């Protein structure tokens, strides 16, 4: 099934918004981690902008197979970044649980 720019954009937003939402929830539960959680939010927002920009560039590729491969790669990068940021948040949660 071919990827369309709107679906790719929505997927990127969804993955990185999950990081933002969970980071805000963590700050509410553990205000002491405010600075670290806001840093994660900032990383997610910067990544979101970069990935959406990349997806827009991918959409301009004239050859369809190459375009689809580039869009898939951008979605995979978004997944990796999202999982990495969620891991950082998980470490913060673990540290709070150990206190």
Buried (B, 14 or more C-beta within 10 A) or exposed (E): EEBEBEBBBEBBBEBBBBBBEBBBEBBEEBEEBEEBBEBBBEBBBEBBEBBBEBBEEBBEBEEEEEBBBBBEEBBEBBEEBBEEBBEBBEEBBEEEEEE
